[in-house]
Amino acid sequence: MRRVDLQRLDATLVLGLRDLGEADRLVFLYARDRGRFSAVARSGRRPASRLAGHLQLFAKVAIELVPTRSLDIITSARSLADRPRLAAGRRFAAASRVIEFLRRATAEEDPDPGLFDLADGTLELIDRRERVSRQLWQFELAALDRLGLAPVLFDCALCNRALNARDLWFDPQAGGAICEHCPRSPLAARISERTLKALRFLQEARLGEADKLGIDPAIREQITLLLDRILQVAVGSIRPGPGADNSLGRPATGPDSQQ
């Protein structure tokens, strides 16, 4: 009998789930050592399945797979982080945007351990911290930086002139903040000096330090809008993926909206 070689992946994020056939489940994954790929969990929808309890949306798992000519088959899964608080509400919305970024901004079978660690760490922070939006903003800026798409925030993105604090603009098409002298696209928006300083802090702070940022509702709304626009230009609109059954729009209510 031919020996089947198993592939073991010790750190993998579950990006989405989709029903397949009568009892199987198609699982969308992002592994630290393999990147983004899909695999099949045989009988993964049956209540007695050994896989079903571990392969949950947003979970970090260790898995073993049997390689095939089409989709690999998951033979075992062990949960490393369940993150049950991400199942609903504002935490679900924020976590969904993290995994949808991975689905849209990465190529299949193209591992990036640093991006994996960033996403995994952010999901953990969203699960545990109260100021959810701040964790998401920091992830988005850091992830864009890893892809070479970080917005320019310290000088004009078009002409490299120093920025005038009394006349600041942010233009996603230009790649960041621009001065009053440069042409602006329809996506450009005037921003306050405090908003620019907040973005600079988020861009330079270490993961988990976003809670130190004190901002009022007007600045929070402006940061949200600016990041949405630059993500739209850089990687396309962030929309729900498999396993996400509602809008991935940012939460406008809840404790985080008051902080």
PyRosetta script that sets phi, psi and omega in degrees:
from pyrosetta import init, pose_from_sequence

init()
pose = pose_from_sequence("MRRVDLQRLDATLVLGLRDLGEADRLVFLYARDRGRFSAVARSGRRPASRLAGHLQLFAKVAIELVPTRSLDIITSARSLADRPRLAAGRRFAAASRVIEFLRRATAEEDPDPGLFDLADGTLELIDRRERVSRQLWQFELAALDRLGLAPVLFDCALCNRALNARDLWFDPQAGGAICEHCPRSPLAARISERTLKALRFLQEARLGEADKLGIDPAIREQITLLLDRILQVAVGSIRPGPGADNSLGRPATGPDSQQ")
pose.set_psi(1, 135.0)
pose.set_omega(1, -177.9)
pose.set_phi(2, -71.6)
pose.set_psi(2, 132.6)
pose.set_omega(2, 180.0)
pose.set_phi(3, -75.9)
pose.set_psi(3, 133.5)
pose.set_omega(3, 179.4)
pose.set_phi(4, -96.7)
pose.set_psi(4, 122.9)
pose.set_omega(4, 178.5)
pose.set_phi(5, -84.8)
pose.set_psi(5, 124.5)
pose.set_omega(5, 178.3)
pose.set_phi(6, -91.1)
pose.set_psi(6, 145.6)
pose.set_omega(6, 170.9)
pose.set_phi(7, -102.3)
pose.set_psi(7, 129.7)
pose.set_omega(7, 178.5)
pose.set_phi(8, -110.0)
pose.set_psi(8, 130.4)
pose.set_omega(8, 177.1)
pose.set_phi(9, -122.0)
pose.set_psi(9, 114.8)
pose.set_omega(9, -171.7)
pose.set_phi(10, -81.7)
pose.set_psi(10, -15.4)
pose.set_omega(10, -179.2)
pose.set_phi(11, -145.6)
pose.set_psi(11, 109.7)
pose.set_omega(11, -175.2)
pose.set_phi(12, -141.7)
pose.set_psi(12, 136.0)
pose.set_omega(12, 176.3)
pose.set_phi(13, -98.8)
pose.set_psi(13, 139.1)
pose.set_omega(13, 176.4)
pose.set_phi(14, -88.7)
pose.set_psi(14, 113.4)
pose.set_omega(14, -177.3)
pose.set_phi(15, -91.0)
pose.set_psi(15, -23.6)
pose.set_omega(15, -178.0)
pose.set_phi(16, -179.3)
pose.set_psi(16, 165.2)
pose.set_omega(16, -178.5)
pose.set_phi(17, -138.7)
pose.set_psi(17, 143.2)
pose.set_omega(17, 178.0)
pose.set_phi(18, -144.5)
pose.set_psi(18, 136.6)
pose.set_omega(18, 178.3)
pose.set_phi(19, -64.8)
pose.set_psi(19, 141.9)
pose.set_omega(19, -178.9)
pose.set_phi(20, -137.7)
pose.set_psi(20, 117.8)
pose.set_omega(20, -178.9)
pose.set_phi(21, 65.4)
pose.set_psi(21, -152.0)
pose.set_omega(21, -175.6)
pose.set_phi(22, -82.5)
pose.set_psi(22, -31.1)
pose.set_omega(22, -173.9)
pose.set_phi(23, -139.8)
pose.set_psi(23, -10.3)
pose.set_omega(23, -176.1)
pose.set_phi(24, -84.5)
pose.set_psi(24, 170.7)
pose.set_omega(24, 178.6)
pose.set_phi(25, -139.4)
pose.set_psi(25, 131.8)
pose.set_omega(25, 173.8)
pose.set_phi(26, -88.3)
pose.set_psi(26, 126.4)
pose.set_omega(26, -174.5)
pose.set_phi(27, -115.6)
pose.set_psi(27, 127.4)
pose.set_omega(27, 177.8)
pose.set_phi(28, -96.5)
pose.set_psi(28, 126.8)
pose.set_omega(28, -168.8)
pose.set_phi(29, -132.1)
pose.set_psi(29, 156.0)
pose.set_omega(29, 171.8)
pose.set_phi(30, -134.9)
pose.set_psi(30, 108.8)
pose.set_omega(30, -175.5)
pose.set_phi(31, -100.4)
pose.set_psi(31, 144.5)
pose.set_omega(31, -179.7)
pose.set_phi(32, -60.2)
pose.set_psi(32, -35.9)
pose.set_omega(32, -175.4)
pose.set_phi(33, -104.9)
pose.set_psi(33, 4.2)
pose.set_omega(33, -178.6)
pose.set_phi(34, -134.0)
pose.set_psi(34, -22.8)
pose.set_omega(34, -176.2)
pose.set_phi(35, 87.2)
pose.set_psi(35, -153.6)
pose.set_omega(35, -174.0)
pose.set_phi(36, -88.7)
pose.set_psi(36, 133.9)
pose.set_omega(36, 177.7)
pose.set_phi(37, -162.2)
pose.set_psi(37, 172.9)
pose.set_omega(37, 178.2)
pose.set_phi(38, -122.9)
pose.set_psi(38, 152.2)
pose.set_omega(38, 179.1)
pose.set_phi(39, -149.7)
pose.set_psi(39, 165.2)
pose.set_omega(39, -177.8)
pose.set_phi(40, -106.8)
pose.set_psi(40, 133.0)
pose.set_omega(40, 171.4)
pose.set_phi(41, -103.1)
pose.set_psi(41, 102.5)
pose.set_omega(41, -179.0)
pose.set_phi(42, -64.4)
pose.set_psi(42, 132.6)
pose.set_omega(42, -178.2)
pose.set_phi(43, 57.0)
pose.set_psi(43, 26.4)
pose.set_omega(43, -175.9)
pose.set_phi(44, -69.0)
pose.set_psi(44, -10.8)
pose.set_omega(44, 178.7)
pose.set_phi(45, -100.2)
pose.set_psi(45, -4.2)
pose.set_omega(45, -179.9)
pose.set_phi(46, -77.3)
pose.set_psi(46, 140.1)
pose.set_omega(46, -178.9)
pose.set_phi(47, -56.5)
pose.set_psi(47, -32.2)
pose.set_omega(47, -177.0)
pose.set_phi(48, -87.5)
pose.set_psi(48, 2.2)
pose.set_omega(48, -177.6)
pose.set_phi(49, -64.2)
pose.set_psi(49, 136.0)
pose.set_omega(49, 177.0)
pose.set_phi(50, -73.9)
pose.set_psi(50, -16.3)
pose.set_omega(50, -176.9)
pose.set_phi(51, -90.7)
pose.set_psi(51, -32.1)
pose.set_omega(51, -169.5)
pose.set_phi(52, -56.9)
pose.set_psi(52, -41.2)
pose.set_omega(52, -176.5)
pose.set_phi(53, -71.1)
pose.set_psi(53, -17.2)
pose.set_omega(53, -177.9)
pose.set_phi(54, -99.8)
pose.set_psi(54, -33.8)
pose.set_omega(54, -176.1)
pose.set_phi(55, -88.9)
pose.set_psi(55, 76.1)
pose.set_omega(55, -179.9)
pose.set_phi(56, -112.5)
pose.set_psi(56, 148.7)
pose.set_omega(56, 179.4)
pose.set_phi(57, -53.8)
pose.set_psi(57, 133.5)
pose.set_omega(57, 179.1)
pose.set_phi(58, 79.0)
pose.set_psi(58, -7.3)
pose.set_omega(58, -176.7)
pose.set_phi(59, -71.7)
pose.set_psi(59, 152.8)
pose.set_omega(59, 167.9)
pose.set_phi(60, -103.3)
pose.set_psi(60, 127.8)
pose.set_omega(60, -173.9)
pose.set_phi(61, -134.1)
pose.set_psi(61, 158.1)
pose.set_omega(61, 166.6)
pose.set_phi(62, -105.1)
pose.set_psi(62, 129.9)
pose.set_omega(62, -175.0)
pose.set_phi(63, -132.6)
pose.set_psi(63, 159.1)
pose.set_omega(63, 169.8)
pose.set_phi(64, -122.8)
pose.set_psi(64, 141.0)
pose.set_omega(64, -176.1)
pose.set_phi(65, -132.5)
pose.set_psi(65, 151.7)
pose.set_omega(65, 169.4)
pose.set_phi(66, -101.9)
pose.set_psi(66, 115.0)
pose.set_omega(66, 178.2)
pose.set_phi(67, -66.2)
pose.set_psi(67, 139.7)
pose.set_omega(67, 175.0)
pose.set_phi(68, -133.2)
pose.set_psi(68, 176.8)
pose.set_omega(68, -179.5)
pose.set_phi(69, -72.8)
pose.set_psi(69, -20.5)
pose.set_omega(69, 177.5)
pose.set_phi(70, -112.4)
pose.set_psi(70, -104.9)
pose.set_omega(70, 179.8)
pose.set_phi(71, -93.1)
pose.set_psi(71, 133.5)
pose.set_omega(71, 175.8)
pose.set_phi(72, -64.6)
pose.set_psi(72, 156.6)
pose.set_omega(72, -178.5)
pose.set_phi(73, -112.0)
pose.set_psi(73, 126.0)
pose.set_omega(73, 178.5)
pose.set_phi(74, -78.7)
pose.set_psi(74, 122.5)
pose.set_omega(74, -179.8)
pose.set_phi(75, -101.3)
pose.set_psi(75, -25.2)
pose.set_omega(75, 177.2)
pose.set_phi(76, -152.8)
pose.set_psi(76, 152.4)
pose.set_omega(76, 178.4)
pose.set_phi(77, -147.5)
pose.set_psi(77, 138.9)
pose.set_omega(77, 178.6)
pose.set_phi(78, -133.7)
pose.set_psi(78, 123.6)
pose.set_omega(78, -177.4)
pose.set_phi(79, -71.5)
pose.set_psi(79, 132.1)
pose.set_omega(79, 175.1)
pose.set_phi(80, -105.1)
pose.set_psi(80, -27.4)
pose.set_omega(80, 177.5)
pose.set_phi(81, -155.3)
pose.set_psi(81, 115.0)
pose.set_omega(81, -176.9)
pose.set_phi(82, -80.7)
pose.set_psi(82, -42.3)
pose.set_omega(82, -179.5)
pose.set_phi(83, 56.1)
pose.set_psi(83, 57.5)
pose.set_omega(83, -176.9)
pose.set_phi(84, -65.0)
pose.set_psi(84, -23.3)
pose.set_omega(84, -178.3)
pose.set_phi(85, -71.1)
pose.set_psi(85, -11.1)
pose.set_omega(85, 179.2)
pose.set_phi(86, -84.0)
pose.set_psi(86, 3.2)
pose.set_omega(86, -171.3)
pose.set_phi(87, -76.3)
pose.set_psi(87, -15.2)
pose.set_omega(87, -175.1)
pose.set_phi(88, -155.2)
pose.set_psi(88, 166.1)
pose.set_omega(88, 171.5)
pose.set_phi(89, 68.2)
pose.set_psi(89, -151.5)
pose.set_omega(89, -175.4)
pose.set_phi(90, -65.2)
pose.set_psi(90, -30.2)
pose.set_omega(90, 177.2)
pose.set_phi(91, -68.1)
pose.set_psi(91, -40.3)
pose.set_omega(91, 176.9)
pose.set_phi(92, -61.2)
pose.set_psi(92, -45.3)
pose.set_omega(92, -178.5)
pose.set_phi(93, -61.2)
pose.set_psi(93, -44.4)
pose.set_omega(93, -179.0)
pose.set_phi(94, -68.7)
pose.set_psi(94, -45.1)
pose.set_omega(94, -179.8)
pose.set_phi(95, -63.3)
pose.set_psi(95, -35.8)
pose.set_omega(95, 179.7)
pose.set_phi(96, -64.5)
pose.set_psi(96, -35.3)
pose.set_omega(96, 178.0)
pose.set_phi(97, -69.1)
pose.set_psi(97, -33.4)
pose.set_omega(97, 177.1)
pose.set_phi(98, -63.2)
pose.set_psi(98, -51.0)
pose.set_omega(98, -176.7)
pose.set_phi(99, -71.6)
pose.set_psi(99, -29.8)
pose.set_omega(99, 177.5)
pose.set_phi(100, -70.4)
pose.set_psi(100, -30.6)
pose.set_omega(100, 172.6)
pose.set_phi(101, -59.7)
pose.set_psi(101, -45.5)
pose.set_omega(101, 179.3)
pose.set_phi(102, -61.7)
pose.set_psi(102, -39.2)
pose.set_omega(102, -178.9)
pose.set_phi(103, -67.8)
pose.set_psi(103, -36.1)
pose.set_omega(103, -174.2)
pose.set_phi(104, -91.3)
pose.set_psi(104, -32.1)
pose.set_omega(104, -170.8)
pose.set_phi(105, -98.7)
pose.set_psi(105, -3.7)
pose.set_omega(105, -178.3)
pose.set_phi(106, -118.4)
pose.set_psi(106, 151.7)
pose.set_omega(106, 175.9)
pose.set_phi(107, -90.0)
pose.set_psi(107, 154.5)
pose.set_omega(107, 177.8)
pose.set_phi(108, -64.8)
pose.set_psi(108, 145.3)
pose.set_omega(108, 175.9)
pose.set_phi(109, 54.8)
pose.set_psi(109, 38.3)
pose.set_omega(109, -179.9)
pose.set_phi(110, -128.1)
pose.set_psi(110, 85.1)
pose.set_omega(110, -173.7)
pose.set_phi(111, -68.0)
pose.set_psi(111, 143.9)
pose.set_omega(111, 174.6)
pose.set_phi(112, -141.8)
pose.set_psi(112, 89.3)
pose.set_omega(112, -176.7)
pose.set_phi(113, -55.3)
pose.set_psi(113, -35.7)
pose.set_omega(113, 179.5)
pose.set_phi(114, -65.4)
pose.set_psi(114, -42.0)
pose.set_omega(114, 177.9)
pose.set_phi(115, -67.5)
pose.set_psi(115, -38.2)
pose.set_omega(115, 176.1)
pose.set_phi(116, -59.4)
pose.set_psi(116, -49.2)
pose.set_omega(116, -178.5)
pose.set_phi(117, -61.4)
pose.set_psi(117, -38.0)
pose.set_omega(117, 178.5)
pose.set_phi(118, -63.7)
pose.set_psi(118, -47.5)
pose.set_omega(118, -179.9)
pose.set_phi(119, -65.8)
pose.set_psi(119, -44.1)
pose.set_omega(119, 179.8)
pose.set_phi(120, -62.0)
pose.set_psi(120, -45.3)
pose.set_omega(120, 179.1)
pose.set_phi(121, -64.4)
pose.set_psi(121, -37.3)
pose.set_omega(121, 179.1)
pose.set_phi(122, -68.0)
pose.set_psi(122, -42.9)
pose.set_omega(122, 177.0)
pose.set_phi(123, -59.3)
pose.set_psi(123, -38.0)
pose.set_omega(123, 178.2)
pose.set_phi(124, -65.6)
pose.set_psi(124, -40.9)
pose.set_omega(124, 178.6)
pose.set_phi(125, -67.4)
pose.set_psi(125, -41.1)
pose.set_omega(125, 177.9)
pose.set_phi(126, -62.8)
pose.set_psi(126, -34.9)
pose.set_omega(126, 179.1)
pose.set_phi(127, -69.5)
pose.set_psi(127, -32.6)
pose.set_omega(127, -170.8)
pose.set_phi(128, -105.6)
pose.set_psi(128, -33.1)
pose.set_omega(128, -174.7)
pose.set_phi(129, -88.9)
pose.set_psi(129, 162.8)
pose.set_omega(129, 179.7)
pose.set_phi(130, -92.5)
pose.set_psi(130, -33.6)
pose.set_omega(130, -178.5)
pose.set_phi(131, -85.6)
pose.set_psi(131, 77.2)
pose.set_omega(131, -170.6)
pose.set_phi(132, -64.6)
pose.set_psi(132, -43.6)
pose.set_omega(132, -175.5)
pose.set_phi(133, -60.0)
pose.set_psi(133, -37.4)
pose.set_omega(133, -179.2)
pose.set_phi(134, -63.4)
pose.set_psi(134, -38.4)
pose.set_omega(134, 178.3)
pose.set_phi(135, -64.9)
pose.set_psi(135, -39.9)
pose.set_omega(135, -180.0)
pose.set_phi(136, -66.8)
pose.set_psi(136, -45.6)
pose.set_omega(136, 178.7)
pose.set_phi(137, -56.9)
pose.set_psi(137, -45.6)
pose.set_omega(137, -177.7)
pose.set_phi(138, -64.4)
pose.set_psi(138, -39.1)
pose.set_omega(138, 176.5)
pose.set_phi(139, -60.9)
pose.set_psi(139, -48.0)
pose.set_omega(139, -175.5)
pose.set_phi(140, -61.5)
pose.set_psi(140, -42.6)
pose.set_omega(140, 178.8)
pose.set_phi(141, -67.0)
pose.set_psi(141, -42.3)
pose.set_omega(141, -179.5)
pose.set_phi(142, -68.8)
pose.set_psi(142, -38.2)
pose.set_omega(142, 179.5)
pose.set_phi(143, -67.1)
pose.set_psi(143, -41.7)
pose.set_omega(143, 175.9)
pose.set_phi(144, -61.0)
pose.set_psi(144, -38.0)
pose.set_omega(144, 178.4)
pose.set_phi(145, -62.7)
pose.set_psi(145, -41.0)
pose.set_omega(145, 179.2)
pose.set_phi(146, -63.8)
pose.set_psi(146, -30.0)
pose.set_omega(146, -180.0)
pose.set_phi(147, -88.8)
pose.set_psi(147, 2.7)
pose.set_omega(147, -178.6)
pose.set_phi(148, 76.1)
pose.set_psi(148, 23.3)
pose.set_omega(148, -175.6)
pose.set_phi(149, -120.8)
pose.set_psi(149, 18.7)
pose.set_omega(149, -177.4)
pose.set_phi(150, -62.3)
pose.set_psi(150, 136.4)
pose.set_omega(150, 177.5)
pose.set_phi(151, -66.5)
pose.set_psi(151, 143.3)
pose.set_omega(151, 176.5)
pose.set_phi(152, -79.3)
pose.set_psi(152, 125.8)
pose.set_omega(152, -172.4)
pose.set_phi(153, -125.9)
pose.set_psi(153, -8.1)
pose.set_omega(153, -173.6)
pose.set_phi(154, -108.0)
pose.set_psi(154, -22.4)
pose.set_omega(154, 173.8)
pose.set_phi(155, -139.1)
pose.set_psi(155, 171.2)
pose.set_omega(155, 179.2)
pose.set_phi(156, -62.2)
pose.set_psi(156, 129.3)
pose.set_omega(156, -177.7)
pose.set_phi(157, -67.5)
pose.set_psi(157, -18.3)
pose.set_omega(157, -177.0)
pose.set_phi(158, -100.6)
pose.set_psi(158, -41.6)
pose.set_omega(158, -173.5)
pose.set_phi(159, -120.6)
pose.set_psi(159, -3.3)
pose.set_omega(159, 179.0)
pose.set_phi(160, 68.3)
pose.set_psi(160, 10.3)
pose.set_omega(160, 174.9)
pose.set_phi(161, -68.2)
pose.set_psi(161, 158.4)
pose.set_omega(161, 172.3)
pose.set_phi(162, -65.6)
pose.set_psi(162, 147.1)
pose.set_omega(162, -177.9)
pose.set_phi(163, -85.7)
pose.set_psi(163, 141.5)
pose.set_omega(163, 177.4)
pose.set_phi(164, -90.8)
pose.set_psi(164, 115.3)
pose.set_omega(164, -175.7)
pose.set_phi(165, -61.1)
pose.set_psi(165, -20.8)
pose.set_omega(165, -178.5)
pose.set_phi(166, -89.3)
pose.set_psi(166, -7.8)
pose.set_omega(166, -178.1)
pose.set_phi(167, -147.5)
pose.set_psi(167, 74.7)
pose.set_omega(167, -175.0)
pose.set_phi(168, -102.5)
pose.set_psi(168, 139.8)
pose.set_omega(168, 177.2)
pose.set_phi(169, -133.0)
pose.set_psi(169, 151.6)
pose.set_omega(169, 175.2)
pose.set_phi(170, -126.3)
pose.set_psi(170, 122.9)
pose.set_omega(170, -176.5)
pose.set_phi(171, -127.1)
pose.set_psi(171, 106.5)
pose.set_omega(171, 179.9)
pose.set_phi(172, -58.2)
pose.set_psi(172, -34.3)
pose.set_omega(172, 179.4)
pose.set_phi(173, -66.3)
pose.set_psi(173, -30.5)
pose.set_omega(173, 178.9)
pose.set_phi(174, -85.2)
pose.set_psi(174, -17.0)
pose.set_omega(174, 178.3)
pose.set_phi(175, 99.3)
pose.set_psi(175, 17.0)
pose.set_omega(175, 176.4)
pose.set_phi(176, 148.3)
pose.set_psi(176, -149.2)
pose.set_omega(176, -179.1)
pose.set_phi(177, -72.6)
pose.set_psi(177, 143.2)
pose.set_omega(177, 178.4)
pose.set_phi(178, -132.5)
pose.set_psi(178, 157.0)
pose.set_omega(178, -179.0)
pose.set_phi(179, -84.3)
pose.set_psi(179, 173.6)
pose.set_omega(179, -177.3)
pose.set_phi(180, -72.2)
pose.set_psi(180, -13.9)
pose.set_omega(180, -176.3)
pose.set_phi(181, -87.2)
pose.set_psi(181, -22.4)
pose.set_omega(181, -173.2)
pose.set_phi(182, -89.1)
pose.set_psi(182, 151.3)
pose.set_omega(182, 178.9)
pose.set_phi(183, -65.9)
pose.set_psi(183, 148.8)
pose.set_omega(183, -177.0)
pose.set_phi(184, -118.2)
pose.set_psi(184, 144.1)
pose.set_omega(184, 176.1)
pose.set_phi(185, -84.3)
pose.set_psi(185, 169.4)
pose.set_omega(185, 177.1)
pose.set_phi(186, -61.1)
pose.set_psi(186, -18.8)
pose.set_omega(186, 179.9)
pose.set_phi(187, -85.3)
pose.set_psi(187, -6.9)
pose.set_omega(187, -177.1)
pose.set_phi(188, -67.8)
pose.set_psi(188, 147.8)
pose.set_omega(188, 179.1)
pose.set_phi(189, -140.8)
pose.set_psi(189, 141.0)
pose.set_omega(189, 174.7)
pose.set_phi(190, -71.9)
pose.set_psi(190, 137.8)
pose.set_omega(190, -179.2)
pose.set_phi(191, -128.8)
pose.set_psi(191, 158.7)
pose.set_omega(191, 178.9)
pose.set_phi(192, -86.1)
pose.set_psi(192, 161.0)
pose.set_omega(192, 176.8)
pose.set_phi(193, -62.5)
pose.set_psi(193, -36.2)
pose.set_omega(193, 179.8)
pose.set_phi(194, -66.0)
pose.set_psi(194, -37.0)
pose.set_omega(194, 177.1)
pose.set_phi(195, -64.9)
pose.set_psi(195, -43.9)
pose.set_omega(195, 179.4)
pose.set_phi(196, -62.5)
pose.set_psi(196, -41.5)
pose.set_omega(196, 178.6)
pose.set_phi(197, -64.4)
pose.set_psi(197, -38.0)
pose.set_omega(197, 178.1)
pose.set_phi(198, -64.6)
pose.set_psi(198, -42.2)
pose.set_omega(198, 177.9)
pose.set_phi(199, -63.7)
pose.set_psi(199, -40.5)
pose.set_omega(199, 178.1)
pose.set_phi(200, -62.7)
pose.set_psi(200, -42.5)
pose.set_omega(200, 178.5)
pose.set_phi(201, -61.3)
pose.set_psi(201, -47.3)
pose.set_omega(201, -179.1)
pose.set_phi(202, -62.1)
pose.set_psi(202, -36.1)
pose.set_omega(202, -178.4)
pose.set_phi(203, -70.7)
pose.set_psi(203, -31.9)
pose.set_omega(203, -174.5)
pose.set_phi(204, -100.0)
pose.set_psi(204, -18.3)
pose.set_omega(204, -176.6)
pose.set_phi(205, -70.8)
pose.set_psi(205, 154.8)
pose.set_omega(205, 175.2)
pose.set_phi(206, -77.0)
pose.set_psi(206, 156.3)
pose.set_omega(206, -179.9)
pose.set_phi(207, -56.8)
pose.set_psi(207, 129.9)
pose.set_omega(207, -179.9)
pose.set_phi(208, 98.2)
pose.set_psi(208, -10.1)
pose.set_omega(208, -178.8)
pose.set_phi(209, -91.7)
pose.set_psi(209, 0.7)
pose.set_omega(209, -176.4)
pose.set_phi(210, -63.6)
pose.set_psi(210, -25.4)
pose.set_omega(210, 180.0)
pose.set_phi(211, -63.9)
pose.set_psi(211, -18.6)
pose.set_omega(211, 179.7)
pose.set_phi(212, -72.4)
pose.set_psi(212, -14.6)
pose.set_omega(212, -175.6)
pose.set_phi(213, -80.4)
pose.set_psi(213, 120.4)
pose.set_omega(213, 175.7)
pose.set_phi(214, -100.9)
pose.set_psi(214, 119.9)
pose.set_omega(214, -177.6)
pose.set_phi(215, -139.1)
pose.set_psi(215, 154.0)
pose.set_omega(215, 177.8)
pose.set_phi(216, -95.0)
pose.set_psi(216, 169.2)
pose.set_omega(216, -176.0)
pose.set_phi(217, -56.9)
pose.set_psi(217, -36.1)
pose.set_omega(217, -178.3)
pose.set_phi(218, -65.3)
pose.set_psi(218, -42.0)
pose.set_omega(218, 178.7)
pose.set_phi(219, -68.9)
pose.set_psi(219, -40.0)
pose.set_omega(219, 178.7)
pose.set_phi(220, -59.4)
pose.set_psi(220, -43.1)
pose.set_omega(220, 179.1)
pose.set_phi(221, -64.1)
pose.set_psi(221, -39.0)
pose.set_omega(221, -179.0)
pose.set_phi(222, -69.0)
pose.set_psi(222, -41.4)
pose.set_omega(222, 178.0)
pose.set_phi(223, -61.4)
pose.set_psi(223, -44.0)
pose.set_omega(223, 179.2)
pose.set_phi(224, -58.5)
pose.set_psi(224, -46.4)
pose.set_omega(224, -179.4)
pose.set_phi(225, -63.6)
pose.set_psi(225, -45.0)
pose.set_omega(225, -177.9)
pose.set_phi(226, -63.8)
pose.set_psi(226, -43.7)
pose.set_omega(226, 180.0)
pose.set_phi(227, -68.1)
pose.set_psi(227, -36.9)
pose.set_omega(227, 175.8)
pose.set_phi(228, -59.3)
pose.set_psi(228, -42.3)
pose.set_omega(228, -177.4)
pose.set_phi(229, -69.7)
pose.set_psi(229, -41.4)
pose.set_omega(229, -178.7)
pose.set_phi(230, -71.4)
pose.set_psi(230, -31.6)
pose.set_omega(230, 174.7)
pose.set_phi(231, -67.1)
pose.set_psi(231, -37.8)
pose.set_omega(231, 178.4)
pose.set_phi(232, -61.3)
pose.set_psi(232, -41.5)
pose.set_omega(232, 179.3)
pose.set_phi(233, -71.5)
pose.set_psi(233, -41.4)
pose.set_omega(233, -172.4)
pose.set_phi(234, -77.9)
pose.set_psi(234, -46.5)
pose.set_omega(234, -173.5)
pose.set_phi(235, -131.7)
pose.set_psi(235, 6.0)
pose.set_omega(235, -177.5)
pose.set_phi(236, 90.3)
pose.set_psi(236, 166.3)
pose.set_omega(236, 179.7)
pose.set_phi(237, -61.8)
pose.set_psi(237, 139.0)
pose.set_omega(237, 178.1)
pose.set_phi(238, -87.0)
pose.set_psi(238, 111.2)
pose.set_omega(238, -176.9)
pose.set_phi(239, -120.3)
pose.set_psi(239, 168.4)
pose.set_omega(239, 179.9)
pose.set_phi(240, -61.6)
pose.set_psi(240, 144.2)
pose.set_omega(240, 173.0)
pose.set_phi(241, -107.8)
pose.set_psi(241, -178.6)
pose.set_omega(241, 178.2)
pose.set_phi(242, -55.5)
pose.set_psi(242, 134.7)
pose.set_omega(242, 179.8)
pose.set_phi(243, 95.1)
pose.set_psi(243, -12.7)
pose.set_omega(243, 176.7)
pose.set_phi(244, -102.5)
pose.set_psi(244, 114.0)
pose.set_omega(244, -170.4)
pose.set_phi(245, -101.7)
pose.set_psi(245, 11.8)
pose.set_omega(245, 174.3)
pose.set_phi(246, -147.2)
pose.set_psi(246, 178.4)
pose.set_omega(246, -174.8)
pose.set_phi(247, -60.9)
pose.set_psi(247, 144.6)
pose.set_omega(247, 176.4)
pose.set_phi(248, -97.2)
pose.set_psi(248, 17.1)
pose.set_omega(248, 175.9)
pose.set_phi(249, -62.4)
pose.set_psi(249, 152.9)
pose.set_omega(249, -176.3)
pose.set_phi(250, -69.9)
pose.set_psi(250, 143.1)
pose.set_omega(250, 179.7)
pose.set_phi(251, -67.0)
pose.set_psi(251, 137.2)
pose.set_omega(251, 179.1)
pose.set_phi(252, -104.1)
pose.set_psi(252, -9.9)
pose.set_omega(252, -178.7)
pose.set_phi(253, -127.6)
pose.set_psi(253, 174.9)
pose.set_omega(253, 179.7)
pose.set_phi(254, 103.3)
pose.set_psi(254, 173.3)
pose.set_omega(254, -175.7)
pose.set_phi(255, -55.0)
pose.set_psi(255, -36.9)
pose.set_omega(255, -175.9)
pose.set_phi(256, -66.3)
pose.set_psi(256, -29.6)
pose.set_omega(256, -177.7)
pose.set_phi(257, -72.4)
pose.set_psi(257, -10.4)
pose.set_omega(257, 179.9)
pose.set_phi(258, -104.8)
pose.set_psi(258, 5.5)
pose.set_omega(258, -174.9)
pose.set_phi(259, -117.8)
pose.dump_pdb("model.pdb")
